[in-house]
Amino acid sequence: MKKILLIFVVLFPALAWAEPVINFQTERHDFGNVMQGSLLEFTFEFSNIGTEDLILGKVNTS
């Protein structure tokens, strides 16, 4: 019983802090001056460097 309790005490903190962590290669992009009506496109590349699944929701642009 003591071994099980010891394993739980050692592993629980690691499980409690497990979380997704998003890492962007570039966090911001400035298109500069563009002509009105121009179609602009940029791809933000990112990865999950955390230990849990990263779920993106309610994404908005500005």
Buried (B, 14 or more C-beta within 10 A) or exposed (E): EEEEEEEEEEEEEEEEEEEEEEEEEEEEEEEEEEEEEEEEEEEEEBEBEBEEEBEEEEEEEE
